[in-house]
């Protein structure tokens, strides 16, 4: 993909969803990332017109070659964050997966998105939209008021537990363990994730979109599979046992309501998909 390449937006008004009337357009930030990519795929499968927004440097990563999956889809369009200037005239959903920015390599990404939204605030104010920010659950330690006022447009905060599957960020324990397994290394993982829960990425994307389609109000919610201990169970499938000192965030249930989303993918199936992805990357590097 060439630098600064921007595709025109195409309109199609033949879908009706609950919550905010006619809403068949979506904007996805960090679209080439982990959750962002799955959101794009699920939205396209449902017939949405999707505008994917990504940083220039990420748009040009050829190793992952993710964009090829959507290359011939007339409902998929791409803009770099640097060049995007708003302007969509139809009602739309907006997804901002802050979750994908975990780790030092992505420092500053959230502030860059916030800056861009502030620059386009007048456009957001005039548009009928619903914005959802997806966060790692440990961020619930931040005071609620600070979260709700972080960007100057109405939005929902959805707090997520560990999300696993192909392209999971390398900072997570499942990715580290699977990488060590495929490379024949001995585990040296220092677990820093909550023990409670784990979503397969495609199940999470489908559940978030289901929620967006049904609800038009902003909210702060903790997402759950309803299966307590699923994260620790995932470790068992990888031959590991969660230690007693594993990181525990403040109980988000004290601040936010829980939204249970059913998980249709088993731990075995999801971890196998992640193994396959890691194997493919390792082959490319050898």
C-alpha atoms as a printed R data frame, in Angstrom:
    type eleno elety resid chain resno       x       y      z
1   ATOM     1    CA   UNK     A     1   0.000   0.000  0.000
2   ATOM     2    CA   UNK     A     2   1.433   3.347 -1.035
3   ATOM     3    CA   UNK     A     3   2.087   6.077  1.465
4   ATOM     4    CA   UNK     A     4  -0.835   8.454  2.051
5   ATOM     5    CA   UNK     A     5  -3.121   6.357 -0.140
6   ATOM     6    CA   UNK     A     6  -6.752   7.226  0.584
7   ATOM     7    CA   UNK     A     7  -9.746   5.470 -0.960
8   ATOM     8    CA   UNK     A     8 -13.007   7.276 -1.637
9   ATOM     9    CA   UNK     A     9 -15.931   6.377  0.621
10  ATOM    10    CA   UNK     A    10 -18.857   4.580 -0.976
11  ATOM    11    CA   UNK     A    11 -22.391   4.793  0.392
12  ATOM    12    CA   UNK     A    12 -25.056   2.103  0.647
13  ATOM    13    CA   UNK     A    13 -28.205   2.759  2.658
14  ATOM    14    CA   UNK     A    14 -29.991  -0.585  2.483
15  ATOM    15    CA   UNK     A    15 -29.415  -1.733  6.081
16  ATOM    16    CA   UNK     A    16 -31.355  -0.827  9.210
17  ATOM    17    CA   UNK     A    17 -30.119  -1.560 12.715
18  ATOM    18    CA   UNK     A    18 -31.545  -0.819 16.150
19  ATOM    19    CA   UNK     A    19 -30.163   1.761 18.548
20  ATOM    20    CA   UNK     A    20 -29.492   4.734 16.276
21  ATOM    21    CA   UNK     A    21 -31.755   4.242 13.284
22  ATOM    22    CA   UNK     A    22 -30.023   3.755  9.945
23  ATOM    23    CA   UNK     A    23 -26.417   2.951 10.801
24  ATOM    24    CA   UNK     A    24 -24.512   0.948  8.236
25  ATOM    25    CA   UNK     A    25 -21.264   2.901  8.214
26  ATOM    26    CA   UNK     A    26 -18.351   2.384 10.586
27  ATOM    27    CA   UNK     A    27 -14.990   3.998 11.269
28  ATOM    28    CA   UNK     A    28 -12.310   1.816 12.859
29  ATOM    29    CA   UNK     A    29  -9.119   3.320 14.241
30  ATOM    30    CA   UNK     A    30  -6.035   1.086 14.501
31  ATOM    31    CA   UNK     A    31  -7.657  -0.969 11.768
32  ATOM    32    CA   UNK     A    32  -4.479  -2.894 10.975
33  ATOM    33    CA   UNK     A    33  -3.968  -3.889 14.596
34  ATOM    34    CA   UNK     A    34  -5.310  -6.801 16.610
35  ATOM    35    CA   UNK     A    35  -8.889  -6.074 17.666
36  ATOM    36    CA   UNK     A    36  -9.202  -3.340 15.048
37  ATOM    37    CA   UNK     A    37  -8.620  -5.829 12.234
38  ATOM    38    CA   UNK     A    38 -11.219  -8.280 13.575
39  ATOM    39    CA   UNK     A    39 -13.720  -5.448 13.943
40  ATOM    40    CA   UNK     A    40 -13.196  -4.533 10.279
41  ATOM    41    CA   UNK     A    41 -13.710  -8.125  9.154
42  ATOM    42    CA   UNK     A    42 -16.891  -8.602 11.205
43  ATOM    43    CA   UNK     A    43 -18.343  -5.274 10.071
44  ATOM    44    CA   UNK     A    44 -17.704  -6.125  6.430
45  ATOM    45    CA   UNK     A    45 -19.304  -9.551  6.902
46  ATOM    46    CA   UNK     A    46 -22.428  -7.755  8.155
47  ATOM    47    CA   UNK     A    47 -22.570  -5.470  5.129
48  ATOM    48    CA   UNK     A    48 -21.196  -2.278  6.653
49  ATOM    49    CA   UNK     A    49 -19.249   0.330  4.740
50  ATOM    50    CA   UNK     A    50 -15.975   0.501  6.686
51  ATOM    51    CA   UNK     A    51 -13.450   3.319  6.780
52  ATOM    52    CA   UNK     A    52 -10.211   1.934  8.246
53  ATOM    53    CA   UNK     A    53  -7.921   4.542  9.799
54  ATOM    54    CA   UNK     A    54  -4.305   3.658 10.504
55  ATOM    55    CA   UNK     A    55  -0.933   5.315 10.991
56  ATOM    56    CA   UNK     A    56   1.198   5.649  7.873
57  ATOM    57    CA   UNK     A    57   3.970   3.443  9.251
58  ATOM    58    CA   UNK     A    58   1.531   0.632 10.055
59  ATOM    59    CA   UNK     A    59  -0.186   0.884  6.673
60  ATOM    60    CA   UNK     A    60   3.127   0.109  5.010
61  ATOM    61    CA   UNK     A    61   4.017  -3.016  7.010
62  ATOM    62    CA   UNK     A    62   4.214  -5.716  4.351
63  ATOM    63    CA   UNK     A    63   5.138  -8.681  6.580
64  ATOM    64    CA   UNK     A    64   1.664  -9.071  8.027
65  ATOM    65    CA   UNK     A    65   0.004  -8.448  4.655
66  ATOM    66    CA   UNK     A    66  -3.374  -8.192  6.386
67  ATOM    67    CA   UNK     A    67  -4.853  -5.628  4.055
68  ATOM    68    CA   UNK     A    68  -4.946  -8.132  1.194
69  ATOM    69    CA   UNK     A    69  -7.936  -9.824  2.841
70  ATOM    70    CA   UNK     A    70 -10.072  -6.728  2.214
71  ATOM    71    CA   UNK     A    71  -8.386  -5.447 -0.933
72  ATOM    72    CA   UNK     A    72 -11.221  -6.271 -3.343
73  ATOM    73    CA   UNK     A    73 -14.132  -5.434 -1.041
74  ATOM    74    CA   UNK     A    74 -15.969  -2.385 -2.402
75  ATOM    75    CA   UNK     A    75 -17.207  -1.523  1.113
76  ATOM    76    CA   UNK     A    76 -13.686  -1.240  2.554
77  ATOM    77    CA   UNK     A    77 -11.780   2.023  2.379
78  ATOM    78    CA   UNK     A    78  -8.548   3.174  4.039
79  ATOM    79    CA   UNK     A    79  -7.158   6.488  5.231
80  ATOM    80    CA   UNK     A    80  -4.000   7.283  7.132
81  ATOM    81    CA   UNK     A    81  -4.590   8.923 10.504
82  ATOM    82    CA   UNK     A    82  -2.335  11.752  9.423
83  ATOM    83    CA   UNK     A    83  -4.520  12.611  6.414
84  ATOM    84    CA   UNK     A    84  -7.995  11.866  7.761
85  ATOM    85    CA   UNK     A    85 -10.217  14.940  8.094
86  ATOM    86    CA   UNK     A    86 -13.645  13.577  8.965
87  ATOM    87    CA   UNK     A    87 -16.417  14.406  6.550
88  ATOM    88    CA   UNK     A    88 -18.652  11.301  6.563
89  ATOM    89    CA   UNK     A    89 -22.236  12.562  6.166
90  ATOM    90    CA   UNK     A    90 -24.069   9.366  7.115
91  ATOM    91    CA   UNK     A    91 -24.754   8.043 10.640
92  ATOM    92    CA   UNK     A    92 -21.861   5.850 11.747
93  ATOM    93    CA   UNK     A    93 -20.309   3.754 14.482
94  ATOM    94    CA   UNK     A    94 -16.783   4.661 15.568
95  ATOM    95    CA   UNK     A    95 -14.513   2.083 17.247
96  ATOM    96    CA   UNK     A    96 -11.252   3.071 18.958
97  ATOM    97    CA   UNK     A    97  -9.425  -0.038 20.264
98  ATOM    98    CA   UNK     A    98  -6.928   1.504 22.687
99  ATOM    99    CA   UNK     A    99  -6.334  -2.105 23.722
100 ATOM   100    CA   UNK     A   100  -4.195  -2.590 20.596
101 ATOM   101    CA   UNK     A   101  -1.679   0.003 21.817
102 ATOM   102    CA   UNK     A   102  -0.373  -2.028 24.747
103 ATOM   103    CA   UNK     A   103   3.407  -1.816 25.050
104 ATOM   104    CA   UNK     A   104   6.191   0.715 24.691
105 ATOM   105    CA   UNK     A   105   6.297   0.416 20.890
106 ATOM   106    CA   UNK     A   106   2.922   2.183 20.700
107 ATOM   107    CA   UNK     A   107   3.551   4.997 23.151
108 ATOM   108    CA   UNK     A   108   1.828   8.130 21.969
109 ATOM   109    CA   UNK     A   109  -0.746   6.431 19.710
110 ATOM   110    CA   UNK     A   110  -3.707   7.216 21.976
111 ATOM   111    CA   UNK     A   111  -2.729  10.879 22.239
112 ATOM   112    CA   UNK     A   112  -2.406  11.098 18.447
113 ATOM   113    CA   UNK     A   113  -5.944   9.754 17.990
114 ATOM   114    CA   UNK     A   114  -7.265  12.092 20.664
115 ATOM   115    CA   UNK     A   115  -5.607  15.038 18.941
116 ATOM   116    CA   UNK     A   116  -7.144  14.074 15.607
117 ATOM   117    CA   UNK     A   117 -10.624  13.770 17.138
118 ATOM   118    CA   UNK     A   118 -10.256  17.197 18.759
119 ATOM   119    CA   UNK     A   119  -9.298  18.632 15.373
120 ATOM   120    CA   UNK     A   120 -12.493  17.158 13.915
121 ATOM   121    CA   UNK     A   121 -14.743  17.790 16.920
122 ATOM   122    CA   UNK     A   122 -17.100  20.088 14.997
123 ATOM   123    CA   UNK     A   123 -17.707  17.285 12.494
124 ATOM   124    CA   UNK     A   124 -18.411  14.774 15.264
125 ATOM   125    CA   UNK     A   125 -20.775  17.254 16.913
126 ATOM   126    CA   UNK     A   126 -22.842  17.553 13.727
127 ATOM   127    CA   UNK     A   127 -22.901  13.818 12.972
128 ATOM   128    CA   UNK     A   128 -25.194  11.120 14.335
129 ATOM   129    CA   UNK     A   129 -22.732   8.556 15.643
130 ATOM   130    CA   UNK     A   130 -21.841   6.202 18.459
131 ATOM   131    CA   UNK     A   131 -18.217   6.001 19.584
132 ATOM   132    CA   UNK     A   132 -16.875   3.053 21.560
133 ATOM   133    CA   UNK     A   133 -13.412   2.929 23.141
134 ATOM   134    CA   UNK     A   134 -12.061  -0.557 23.910
135 ATOM   135    CA   UNK     A   135  -9.562  -0.722 26.788
136 ATOM   136    CA   UNK     A   136  -7.559  -3.318 28.691
137 ATOM   137    CA   UNK     A   137  -9.289  -4.022 31.987
138 ATOM   138    CA   UNK     A   138  -6.389  -2.815 34.169
139 ATOM   139    CA   UNK     A   139  -7.125   0.726 33.040
140 ATOM   140    CA   UNK     A   140 -10.144   0.631 35.343
141 ATOM   141    CA   UNK     A   141  -7.750   1.886 38.020
142 ATOM   142    CA   UNK     A   142  -7.996   5.327 36.458
143 ATOM   143    CA   UNK     A   143 -10.692   7.505 37.972
144 ATOM   144    CA   UNK     A   144 -13.995   7.233 36.171
145 ATOM   145    CA   UNK     A   145 -14.375  10.965 35.533
146 ATOM   146    CA   UNK     A   146 -10.976  11.123 33.846
147 ATOM   147    CA   UNK     A   147 -11.990   8.335 31.476
148 ATOM   148    CA   UNK     A   148 -15.329   9.835 30.551
149 ATOM   149    CA   UNK     A   149 -13.791  13.227 29.798
150 ATOM   150    CA   UNK     A   150 -10.724  11.939 27.987
151 ATOM   151    CA   UNK     A   151 -11.990  12.780 24.506
152 ATOM   152    CA   UNK     A   152 -14.434  15.663 23.941
153 ATOM   153    CA   UNK     A   153 -17.233  13.679 22.280
154 ATOM   154    CA   UNK     A   154 -19.828  11.307 23.800
155 ATOM   155    CA   UNK     A   155 -18.474   7.748 23.936
156 ATOM   156    CA   UNK     A   156 -18.726   4.408 25.685
157 ATOM   157    CA   UNK     A   157 -15.825   2.787 27.536
158 ATOM   158    CA   UNK     A   158 -15.693  -0.989 27.168
159 ATOM   159    CA   UNK     A   159 -13.142  -2.648 29.467
160 ATOM   160    CA   UNK     A   160 -11.777  -5.938 28.166
161 ATOM   161    CA   UNK     A   161  -9.963  -8.836 29.827
162 ATOM   162    CA   UNK     A   162  -7.227 -10.657 27.912
163 ATOM   163    CA   UNK     A   163  -8.155 -11.033 24.248
164 ATOM   164    CA   UNK     A   164  -6.293 -13.778 22.387
165 ATOM   165    CA   UNK     A   165  -6.067 -15.184 18.881
166 ATOM   166    CA   UNK     A   166  -4.038 -14.461 15.709
167 ATOM   167    CA   UNK     A   167  -2.005 -11.237 15.951
168 ATOM   168    CA   UNK     A   168  -2.360 -10.926 19.722
169 ATOM   169    CA   UNK     A   169   0.124  -8.263 20.925
170 ATOM   170    CA   UNK     A   170   3.444  -9.805 21.901
171 ATOM   171    CA   UNK     A   171   3.204  -8.346 25.421
172 ATOM   172    CA   UNK     A   172   0.514 -10.857 26.458
173 ATOM   173    CA   UNK     A   173   1.288 -14.132 28.227
174 ATOM   174    CA   UNK     A   174  -0.490 -16.388 25.692
175 ATOM   175    CA   UNK     A   175   1.567 -14.962 22.834
176 ATOM   176    CA   UNK     A   176   4.811 -15.268 24.784
177 ATOM   177    CA   UNK     A   177   4.107 -18.854 25.781
178 ATOM   178    CA   UNK     A   178   3.074 -19.893 22.277
179 ATOM   179    CA   UNK     A   179   6.141 -18.235 20.759
180 ATOM   180    CA   UNK     A   180   8.421 -20.016 23.225
181 ATOM   181    CA   UNK     A   181   6.606 -23.282 22.535
182 ATOM   182    CA   UNK     A   182   7.094 -22.948 18.755
183 ATOM   183    CA   UNK     A   183  10.760 -22.005 19.190
184 ATOM   184    CA   UNK     A   184  11.502 -24.721 21.763
185 ATOM   185    CA   UNK     A   185  12.346 -22.285 24.552
186 ATOM   186    CA   UNK     A   186  11.787 -22.702 28.288
187 ATOM   187    CA   UNK     A   187   9.080 -20.535 29.808
188 ATOM   188    CA   UNK     A   188  10.239 -17.462 31.720
189 ATOM   189    CA   UNK     A   189   6.922 -15.595 31.787
190 ATOM   190    CA   UNK     A   190   6.211 -13.013 34.478
191 ATOM   191    CA   UNK     A   191   2.407 -12.930 34.450
192 ATOM   192    CA   UNK     A   192   0.940  -9.446 34.752
193 ATOM   193    CA   UNK     A   193  -2.585 -10.049 33.499
194 ATOM   194    CA   UNK     A   194  -5.737 -10.497 35.586
195 ATOM   195    CA   UNK     A   195  -6.614 -14.149 36.138
196 ATOM   196    CA   UNK     A   196 -10.306 -13.843 35.480
197 ATOM   197    CA   UNK     A   197 -11.222 -14.052 31.803
198 ATOM   198    CA   UNK     A   198 -10.163 -14.359 28.161
199 ATOM   199    CA   UNK     A   199 -11.991 -13.663 24.883
200 ATOM   200    CA   UNK     A   200 -11.176 -15.043 21.450
201 ATOM   201    CA   UNK     A   201 -10.711 -11.949 19.303
202 ATOM   202    CA   UNK     A   202 -13.415 -12.698 16.707
203 ATOM   203    CA   UNK     A   203 -15.987 -13.498 19.419
204 ATOM   204    CA   UNK     A   204 -15.128 -10.216 21.098
205 ATOM   205    CA   UNK     A   205 -15.500  -8.235 17.859
206 ATOM   206    CA   UNK     A   206 -18.893  -9.799 17.138
207 ATOM   207    CA   UNK     A   207 -20.109  -9.132 20.682
208 ATOM   208    CA   UNK     A   208 -19.011  -5.497 20.661
209 ATOM   209    CA   UNK     A   209 -20.796  -4.862 17.360
210 ATOM   210    CA   UNK     A   210 -23.916  -6.651 18.627
211 ATOM   211    CA   UNK     A   211 -23.916  -4.318 21.612
212 ATOM   212    CA   UNK     A   212 -23.386  -1.237 19.428
213 ATOM   213    CA   UNK     A   213 -26.303  -2.180 17.188
214 ATOM   214    CA   UNK     A   214 -28.689  -2.618 20.119
215 ATOM   215    CA   UNK     A   215 -27.721   0.325 22.320
216 ATOM   216    CA   UNK     A   216 -27.639   4.018 21.536
217 ATOM   217    CA   UNK     A   217 -26.614   5.310 24.954
218 ATOM   218    CA   UNK     A   218 -23.074   5.816 26.205
219 ATOM   219    CA   UNK     A   219 -21.905   3.604 29.054
220 ATOM   220    CA   UNK     A   220 -18.865   2.233 30.878
221 ATOM   221    CA   UNK     A   221 -18.971  -1.556 30.981
222 ATOM   222    CA   UNK     A   222 -16.717  -4.475 31.834
223 ATOM   223    CA   UNK     A   223 -17.006  -7.220 29.220
224 ATOM   224    CA   UNK     A   224 -17.052 -10.839 30.355
225 ATOM   225    CA   UNK     A   225 -17.536 -14.295 28.858
226 ATOM   226    CA   UNK     A   226 -19.366 -15.319 32.021
227 ATOM   227    CA   UNK     A   227 -16.775 -18.090 32.539
228 ATOM   228    CA   UNK     A   228 -14.755 -17.136 35.598
229 ATOM   229    CA   UNK     A   229 -11.141 -18.352 35.468
230 ATOM   230    CA   UNK     A   230 -11.006 -18.758 31.686
231 ATOM   231    CA   UNK     A   231  -7.632 -17.002 31.459
232 ATOM   232    CA   UNK     A   232  -6.042 -19.387 33.967
233 ATOM   233    CA   UNK     A   233  -7.640 -22.295 32.099
234 ATOM   234    CA   UNK     A   234  -5.900 -21.069 28.967
235 ATOM   235    CA   UNK     A   235  -2.565 -21.307 30.751
236 ATOM   236    CA   UNK     A   236  -3.311 -24.935 31.608
237 ATOM   237    CA   UNK     A   237  -3.793 -25.669 27.913
238 ATOM   238    CA   UNK     A   238  -0.300 -24.288 27.394
239 ATOM   239    CA   UNK     A   239   1.175 -26.399 30.179
240 ATOM   240    CA   UNK     A   240   1.429 -23.517 32.638
241 ATOM   241    CA   UNK     A   241  -0.094 -22.700 36.004
242 ATOM   242    CA   UNK     A   242  -1.019 -19.207 37.114
243 ATOM   243    CA   UNK     A   243   0.926 -18.097 40.172
244 ATOM   244    CA   UNK     A   244  -0.680 -16.737 43.304
245 ATOM   245    CA   UNK     A   245   1.032 -13.391 42.810
246 ATOM   246    CA   UNK     A   246  -0.405 -12.770 39.328
247 ATOM   247    CA   UNK     A   247  -1.404  -9.189 38.771
248 ATOM   248    CA   UNK     A   248  -4.881  -8.214 39.967
249 ATOM   249    CA   UNK     A   249  -6.399  -4.859 38.996
250 ATOM   250    CA   UNK     A   250  -8.895  -3.047 41.202
251 ATOM   251    CA   UNK     A   251 -12.282  -4.716 40.996
252 ATOM   252    CA   UNK     A   252 -13.892  -2.979 37.988
253 ATOM   253    CA   UNK     A   253 -17.302  -4.298 39.031
254 ATOM   254    CA   UNK     A   254 -17.249  -1.716 41.826
255 ATOM   255    CA   UNK     A   255 -17.216   1.059 39.230
256 ATOM   256    CA   UNK     A   256 -18.914  -0.405 36.163
257 ATOM   257    CA   UNK     A   257 -21.651  -2.819 35.200
258 ATOM   258    CA   UNK     A   258 -20.725  -6.130 33.592
259 ATOM   259    CA   UNK     A   259 -21.749  -7.009 30.042
260 ATOM   260    CA   UNK     A   260 -21.668 -10.755 29.384
261 ATOM   261    CA   UNK     A   261 -20.899 -11.760 25.790
262 ATOM   262    CA   UNK     A   262 -21.099 -15.438 24.943
263 ATOM   263    CA   UNK     A   263 -17.910 -16.968 23.587
264 ATOM   264    CA   UNK     A   264 -18.519 -19.460 20.783
265 ATOM   265    CA   UNK     A   265 -14.842 -20.358 20.305
266 ATOM   266    CA   UNK     A   266 -13.262 -22.825 22.714
267 ATOM   267    CA   UNK     A   267  -9.878 -22.160 24.274
268 ATOM   268    CA   UNK     A   268  -8.415 -25.062 22.296
269 ATOM   269    CA   UNK     A   269  -9.718 -23.721 18.989
270 ATOM   270    CA   UNK     A   270  -8.632 -20.153 19.655
271 ATOM   271    CA   UNK     A   271  -5.146 -21.075 20.839
272 ATOM   272    CA   UNK     A   272  -4.689 -23.329 17.813
273 ATOM   273    CA   UNK     A   273  -5.547 -20.435 15.514
274 ATOM   274    CA   UNK     A   274  -2.969 -18.347 17.337
275 ATOM   275    CA   UNK     A   275  -0.382 -21.140 16.996
276 ATOM   276    CA   UNK     A   276  -1.019 -21.281 13.246
277 ATOM   277    CA   UNK     A   277  -0.481 -17.534 12.933
278 ATOM   278    CA   UNK     A   278   2.776 -17.653 14.910
279 ATOM   279    CA   UNK     A   279   4.000 -20.609 12.831
280 ATOM   280    CA   UNK     A   280   3.325 -18.653  9.654
281 ATOM   281    CA   UNK     A   281   5.287 -15.656 10.912
282 ATOM   282    CA   UNK     A   282   8.210 -17.833 11.995
283 ATOM   283    CA   UNK     A   283   8.357 -19.468  8.549
284 ATOM   284    CA   UNK     A   284   8.489 -16.059  6.880
285 ATOM   285    CA   UNK     A   285  11.429 -15.074  9.058
286 ATOM   286    CA   UNK     A   286  13.515 -18.167  8.310
